[in-house]
């Protein structure tokens, strides 16, 4: 199944991916972990706003399908 993303959905999925990658980097680095709140505040705010604009707040299932489609080379959602 191919999923077509709107520009707002794409922005929300990209913001979510940036947040997850930043969280992983910060929380796995012992030097950065104590300052996680400072490092994650901006990406969290960006993701919240992008999700709100795309109408995805509270719709995690749809968001995760969009993230899967965005990360897939051919835009196909795999089960």
HELIX and SHEET records of a PDB file:
HELIX    1   1 UNK A    7  UNK A   28  1                                  22    
HELIX    2   2 UNK A   30  UNK A   33  1                                   4    
HELIX    3   3 UNK A   36  UNK A   54  1                                  19    
HELIX    4   4 UNK A   60  UNK A   71  1                                  12    
END                                                                             
